[in-house]
Every structure is written in structure tokens, then in C-alpha cells.
Amino acid sequence: MTIANKPDQIKKDLSTFTSLCAGAAARAEDLGDTGESDPTTWLFGAGTGDKVVHAVLSVAADTEALLKEKLKNLDTVEQTHQITRVHVDEGRTLKSDLKGHEHFGNKDGISQPGVKDFHREDAGRKGFRDNHAGTELIEPGEFVFGHKSEQGDRKAPAWMKNGSLQVVRRLRQDVAGWNKAVVDGVKNFTGNMDADRLGACLGGRAKDGTPLAPPCSAVTGLGSDRNGFDHANDPIGRHTPWAAHIRRTHPRAFAGIVGKKPKNHRLMRRGIPYGPEFKGGPDDGKDRGLMFVCYGTSLEEQFELVQQHWSDDDAFPPGKASPTRWSPTASPRSSASSARPRSSSRTASSARST
């Protein structure tokens, strides 16, 4: 279906996509993007005039040579069609011992959702992906329009079928500051607390990906393979603190609303490190971080809910056996987000697909 030259029809079709139409800058305050993260500090996504981002392009390749070839072809396309490049970030898999990790040194991308009818189901545990401990299978419509979702079908115009909503966030990482904060934080504890243990408590996993959470049942494997847990056997956060990153962004058994355990808040996330590797010691002043990229079919029920309510809301969870359930109808704040991707006109990546 071709509607590229029908702006009024596009506007009408997208009228129910509240956050997408509002734009990232308009949703910044609700998402906690204030102070040093205020839109006035953004490198892209909050521009006006010729600085407005109209398209996001992620370019991925398995080799540097192939990446350069693709980018050279895009240079020709941009020049031919007078496309202005607003911003470019080069993301790459980190090397040596940090391969598969982000700049803080933590194994990244472990708990991705499985997709029904795409990934093979575990014959011994229905509803879970084969050979991926703890990975639930989610209906494809949660990530791609035009397919069954967890609560039916998310409505979208026909021209969006087999497409997704994409969110891009450029997250700068102060590695030296993080390392210092963890070391200094140990001073507030007694007993056998050390920097490695405190860092794991803040993240929810050891740096190699081993979760602090005990498995729901006997699970073979080591490190990140021991991923079959849902926190149901740890209601007060004795093993994995409620403040831990993985528990705030994916609360598992405690993610439900009104006592249920819906799966329609999962994100298909791909993280891409950018900037040089940190060599240790004091801050070197170099810009490095993570390009947060996720895909879904509802900004409000997926990215925004995770960012605004699970991650940023002090009332979720309160840290007790029966945490307060957040309800969209009772929220005092609008469920608004960085609707348009905070993105570049081009994001280059080698050896790691986005």
C-alpha cells in the first residue's frame, strides 16, 4: 500500500499513536529526562527546522570492509536526494574480554524474549524457548504489526503490517564515575560486602551474566545460562534487591497488573556500544556509552511503561511481598515517552546486528 504522498492520510492513520505523534522532546519530563538529560542537551531528537530527524537508519555488517562499502553507497544516495545528515554514531562490539559486554563491563543482552512461531519451543516446558533457560515465548504481534499479540491484535493501518516502532536512546556512560561510586558505596556496609558484590546487587547479575536470583528449579549450565528464574522465590529481594536494574526493568513474576502476569510489556532490545573502551583509572574525558535500541508495537505499553513506571516510579515496587500494582487507568502521570526515536540519520555498526 503506497501512501507516501498522502500526508493527511498518514496523519489520520497515526492519530491513535499518541506518543509517537507527540515526539520525544514533548515526553522528556514524563520520562525523567530532565537536568543533564534535558532535551536541550540532546545531540539529536529535539531539533527544529533542518535539524528535525525524519528518518533513522541503522547500518550493520560483519566486517569493517563491508560496512564501509555500505556507507559509501549511502553517501551517494544522500547526495543524490539532498538528504542532510543530522548525527552519526559508530557502534561496535567491544573487543577481547569485553566482547558481548557493555562499557561498565557487564554481559549484555541476556534476557531477550522468545518469539512464538519463530523460535523453537522447549518440549519439556511449554511456553518457553528451547535451549534458552527462562526465555518465555511471546506472541509476534508484540514486536511486529499485523500479527497476533498477547491480548489480541494491536490495531495499526494496513501499511504498517510487518513493521515495528523503534526507540533509540543514546546513553552516555561514565565508567570511572560508576567504578568510584561502587567502591565508595561499600563503605556504607558492614560484613563481607565488596565492590564486585555491590556492583552485582545494583545490576542483578555478576559481570559475566550470572544472576543473583536462585533458579525456579534445577537448571543446568553456568553463568548467564542459569537464567531460569522469576523472583517468585525472592519476594522481598533477599537475593536480588528490588533496586537492581534487571528487577526494575523486567520484574518477571512481579510485573503483573491487578495480580496477572501479562507478557505485553516485553521489549525486543538491541544494545550497541559506542566510543572507545575504557582502560581503567581516572576519567579520560572521552565520550562512550550504549545506543539503546528497542522494537515493539506499543510505545505506551512497552518502552514507556518500563522506563516511566517500572524504572523511574518510586512506588513500583515498594519492596515487599505484595508490591503495589500500577494500573494505566490510575496513573497520575501521562503514559508518554520518547515517542520518536532519539536518533541519528544514520547509525553505523559493525559485527553486531541491531
N, C-alpha and C positions, 0 to 999 in steps of 0.2 A: 504494500500500500504506500503510495507516494504522496506525501503532504508537505514536502519541503517548502513549497511556495504558497502555503496556506497558513500564515501566522495566526489568523483569527481562529482557525480550527484547532491549531495546536494549543493555543491559549485556553480554549474551551475544554479540550481533552484533558489538559493538565490541571484544571480548576480544583479538582479534589486532592491534588498533591500539594497540600498547604505549605509544608516546609520547603519543598523543592522550589516552589514559586517565590517564597519569601526571600531566599538567598541566605548565604552563610553569615554575612555580617549582621543581618537583622536578627539572627538567632543566637549570636555570640553570648550575650549576657545570660540567657537562659541555660546555656551550656557551661557556664563558668569561665568563658573566655574573656576575662577582664584583666586589668592591670597590665603586666608584662605580656599577656596573651591577647590584649585588646586588638580589634581589627586594624587599628592604626599602625600596629607593629607587624602586620602580616606582609609577607613578600608577594602574595597573590591571593585572590579570592575576595578582596574588598575594594578593588579598584573601580574607578569610574571612567567614562569616556573610552579612550582607546586602550585602557588598562583592564577593561572588563574581560573576564575569561569566558569565551563562548564554547570552547571545546577542550577536552582533556585527552591526551594521547600518551599511552604507556607503550614503550618500545622495549622488548625483551629479546635476548639472544643468548646462545650457549657459549659463544666465543666473542672476543673483542673485535676480531676482524669482521664477523658477520654483523655485529652491532653497528660498526662504523659504516658498513655498506648500506644498511637500512637507513641510518641517519642521513647519509649523503643523498639517498633517493628522496627523503622527506624535505631536504633543503630545496631541491628542485621544485617539489610540489608547492612549498610555501612561497617561493619566489614567483612561480607562475600565477598563483592565485592571490598574491599580495596579502598573505597571512602574516600577522605580527606575532612574534614570539614574546609572550609576557614573562615567562620564567622557565628555567630548565634546572632540574636536579638530576644528578647522576647517582644512581643507586647500584650497589654491588654487594654480592655475598662477601662477607669478611673472610679473611684467609687463615690458614694454619689452624691453630687450636680454637679460633673463634668462628670457624665455618659453621653455619647454621645457628649462630648466636647473634644477639644484638650488642650494641656498644657497651652496655653495662656488664656484659659477659654471660647473660642468661640464654639458655636454649630457647629458641622462639618457634612459634607456630605449631605447638604440640597438639592442642585440643581443637582441631578443626572438626566441624560437623560432617558426618557422612551424608550422602545423598541417595535417597531411595531410587531404585531403578537404574542407578548408575554404579554404585559401589555394591559389592557382593555382601550378602547378609551372612552373619555367623550362624551356622546350622545349629549350634548348641545354645545360642542365646538370641532369640528372635528380637528384632528391632535394633540390633547393634551390628556394626560393620565387622566383617571377618578380618581377623589378624590385626585389629586395632583396638586394644583394650579401652573400654569406657566410651567408645565413639558411637553415639546414637545416630541412627539413620533418620534424616529429616526429609519431609516432602520437598520435591524440587521447586515447587511454587514459592517457597520461602526465599529462593535466590534468583529465580528466573520467571518472568511473567509468562502467562499462558499455560501454566501447569498447575496441578493440584497443590494447594498449600495445606498447612496443618489445620486450618479452620475453614476449609473450602477452597475458594479461588479468590485471590486478591484482584479486584477489578482494575483493569487498565485498558486503554484503547488498543484496537487491533494492531496498530503499527508498532506497539511496544512488545509484541509477542517475541519470546526468546531473548529479550533484553533484560537488563538489570539496572538498578540505581547504584551509583558508585559514590563513595565518600573518600576523599583524600585529605589527610591531615599531615602537616609537616611538623614533627615533634622533635624539637632540639633537645639533646641530652647533654647534661653537664656531668660527665663521668667523674671528674675529680671531685666535684661537689658531692655527688652521691657517695663515693667512697669515703670521704671525710665524714659525712653525716652518719653513715653506718658505724664507723669506728667511734665517733663521739657518742653515738646513741648507746653503745654498750655500757658506758659509764652509768647509765640510769638503771642498770640491772644488777642483781646480785646472783651468786651461783655461778654456773658454768657457761653463761652466755658469752659468745664471741662474735666477731664481725660476720663471719660466714653464716652462723646460725641466725643472727638478726636479719641479715640480708634475705635469707631464705624465708623467714617469717613475714617479712614485708612483701615478698613476691608470692609466696606459697609453694615454692619449689627450690631445691638446690640448683646451683648454676647449670648442672648437667641435665636438668629437667626432672629429676626425681622428686615426686610430690611429697609434701609433708603428710598428706592425708593417708590414713590406712585404707587399703582396698576394701571394697564391699565384700569380696570373697577372695579365696586364694587365686592369685594372678601370677602367672609365670613371667619371667623377664626381669630386667634390671633397668634402672634409670627411668627415662621417660616412657618406657614400655609398661611400667607399672602404673597405668593410668585409669584403672577401673575403680573409680571412687565417686561418690556423690555427696559427701559431707553428712549424710543421714546419721552416720555413727559418730558424728562430732558436732552436736547441735550448739554447744557453747563455745566452740573454737579452741578446744584444748590442743588439738593437733595443728590445724590450720586456722590462724587467727582470723576473726571477721574482717579485720583491716587489710588482709593480704590481697594483693592485686588480683590473683586468679579467682578469689572468692567473691570479690566485688563485681568483677566483670563477667563471671559465669558462676552464679551461686548454686547451680545444679539443683539439688533437692529442695533448696530454699528459694528457688527462682519463681515459684508459682504465685499466682494471684488468686485470692479467695480460696486458698487451700489446694488449688490444682497445680499441675506441673506442665504448663504449656511449652511447646517447643517453638513457638512462633516469634521468639526473640533472638534466635541464633544468628550469628554473622558468619559470612564466608570471608575470612580475613587473610590478607597477604601483606606481610611487613617487608620493607626493603631498606636496609641500612644505607645511609648516605654519609659522605665525609670520611676523612682518614681515620684509621684505627688509633685508639688512644694507647700510648706506650707506657703509661704509668707516671706517677709523680704528681707535681702541681699542675694546675690548669694551663694548657698550652694556648688557650685562646682560639682554637680552631673550631669551626662550625661542623658539628656532626650530630647525627640523630637517626630517627626512624621515619620513613614515609609510611604512615598508616593508610592502608587501602582496604576497603571492605565493600562487599556487594550484598544486595538484598532487594526485597520488593516493597518494603515499608520503612521509610526513614523514621517515622514516629514509633513504630513498634519494635524496631530493631536498633539501629545505631543510636537514636536519641534516647530511648529508654535505658540502654546500657550506660550511656555517657551521663545523662542528666539525673537519673534516679538510682540506678544501682551504684554507679561510681561516685557521684557527687552529693547525693542526698544523705545527710547525717542520720536520717530516720530509717534508712534501709541499709542493712538490717540493724536492729538495736543491740544485737549480741546476746540474745537469749534463746531458749529452746523454741519458742514460738514467735518468730520475728513478725513484725507488722507487715501486712501485705499492702503493697502500693496498688492503688486502683486508678486507672486512667480517668475515671469519672469523678474521682475525689481529689485529684491533684490540684494544689493551689497554684501551680505554675503551668504555663502552656507547654505542651509537648512539642517544642520546637527545637530545631537543630541546625547544624551546619548543613543546610539542605543542598546547596550546590557544592560540589567538591571544592575544597580549598586546593586548587590545583594549578599546575603549570600547563602551558600549551603543549608541553612535551616532557615526559619523564623517561629518562634513559636508564636501562637496567641491563646488566649482562649476567648470564649464568644463573638467573633466578627469575622465574616467571611471575608476573603479577596477576 
